């Protein structure tokens, strides 16, 4: 694995648990509003400054048993990493809850990890409606992979959430897109609307864009409540 960052303590990255967070390096999407731009580029292991190795993180987690509940693995896109499955199994073997964040473009890898029993919670980004996906992520994608990941997650029996970061002045997030997102994840347990915060972005032009107003986010929430069991705003 190529690990681009490690946070030893977080109260917000695993629902209702105290966790540590591993940030993997590299992503196959190029969302211009990405909040972790330093993690997007695929890099060689030795070029990641202060890069940590899996065994150092496992040793840290071993020492913190009883003080931390969980590990969240985010990115970048974690499913790009060879060795992810072994790492997650080792974390699970230490007795931790494990959450995996994904952009949903690697359903085969996701299925293997679900079947291995090494994760407890999945958070998948739903970037926008399917017809605007490539426009929003600035990359080509087989859209069936997004659909396959949604289905896998909903059928997994695990805890999960789907989530969308909303940039109101970018036209990938119009009213109609939320009706279409609702259809994609109809009946799912939890959908999270995340406000874009223009403090960091992959494309500098997005630093001048605003986040959602309360009225805008409430309007999207009302739409999504018609499709999912629970919708929250973060
Ligand atoms: S927002 Fe997520 S999926 Fe998009 S480029 Fe950043 S890390 Fe990748």
Boltz pocket constraint, residues with backbone or C-beta under 6 A from the ligand:
constraints:
  - pocket:
      binder: B
      contacts: [[A, 27], [A, 28], [A, 29], [A, 30], [A, 31], [A, 33], [A, 34], [A, 35], [A, 36], [A, 40], [A, 75], [A, 76], [A, 77], [A, 103], [A, 125]]
      max_distance: 6.0
